[in-house]
Amino acid sequence: MLLVNDLWDDLAEVQEEIPLTNEQRTLLDERYRAFLENPEEGEPWEVVQERIRKML
């Protein structure tokens, strides 16, 4: 959860530099709400990162 908060804070600081479509913003909001409803679902970044590295 701390990683998500850190990333969200970083993005909030530079949001003017990151153009998003309304569809992208809606999708991000939906995913964030889903995370807040069930923060234990999903995998830690380290696990996902390792899986991606193995695919390369």
Residue, then its C-alpha position, 0 to 999 in steps of 0.5 A: m500500500l505504501l508503494v501505491n501511495d508513493l506512486w500516486d503522490d509522485l503522479a499528483e505532483v506532475q499531473e500537468e505533465i502527464p496528459l490523460t484521456n477521460e477514458q484513462r482517468t476513468l479506468l485509473d479511478e476504477r482500479y484505485r477504488a477496487f484496490l481500496e476495497n480489497p488491498e490484499e488482492g493482487e501481487p507485490w511489485e517485487v513479484v510482478q517485476e520478477r515475473i516480467r524480468k523472466m519473460l524478457 
